[in-house]
Structures are given as C-alpha cells and as structure tokens.
Amino acid sequence: MARYLRPPNTSLFVRNIADESRPEDLRREFGRYGPIVDVYIPLDFYTRRPRGFAYIQYPLFFSF
C-alpha cells in the first residue's frame, strides 16, 4: 500500500503581499512559471482586508 494516500501539495504560499494586490495581479506575475488553477487571498474576518499572504494553486502534475 502506498505510504501517502493524498496527492502532493500543489499550492505555493506567498507572504508579504500588498493590501492592494488582487488575484489578477498575482495570476499575471506567477503565471510565468506555469498554468495556474486558482489564486486565493484570505481576508480578515472583522476588517475584510487582505491578511498579507496568498495561496497560488498549480495543476496537480505540474513541476517547477
């Protein structure tokens, strides 16, 4: 039986992004390295402002 049952992580964690950053901006910058599935910028629950980091998801079988 395989040691790991889940697929490998395909998300890139990016810190220190500006509050003005939009998913389209990150998609344009990180799209240079391959196709992007999703860009997620978490928001603060109370202020609804970006928390300063983002997750960029690449396809499952894409390698850098």
Secondary structure in CASP SS format (residue, H / E / C, confidence):
PFRMAT SS
TARGET T0000
AUTHOR 0000-0000-0000
METHOD secondary structure of the structure
MODEL  1
M C 1.00
A C 1.00
R C 1.00
Y C 1.00
L C 1.00
R C 1.00
P C 1.00
P C 1.00
N C 1.00
T C 1.00
S E 1.00
L E 1.00
F E 1.00
V E 1.00
R E 1.00
N C 1.00
I C 1.00
A C 1.00
D C 1.00
E C 1.00
S C 1.00
R C 1.00
P H 1.00
E H 1.00
D H 1.00
L H 1.00
R H 1.00
R H 1.00
E H 1.00
F H 1.00
G H 1.00
R H 1.00
Y H 1.00
G C 1.00
P C 1.00
I C 1.00
V C 1.00
D E 1.00
V E 1.00
Y E 1.00
I C 1.00
P C 1.00
L E 1.00
D C 1.00
F C 1.00
Y C 1.00
T C 1.00
R C 1.00
R C 1.00
P E 1.00
R C 1.00
G C 1.00
F E 1.00
A E 1.00
Y E 1.00
I E 1.00
Q E 1.00
Y C 1.00
P C 1.00
L C 1.00
F C 1.00
F C 1.00
S C 1.00
F C 1.00
END
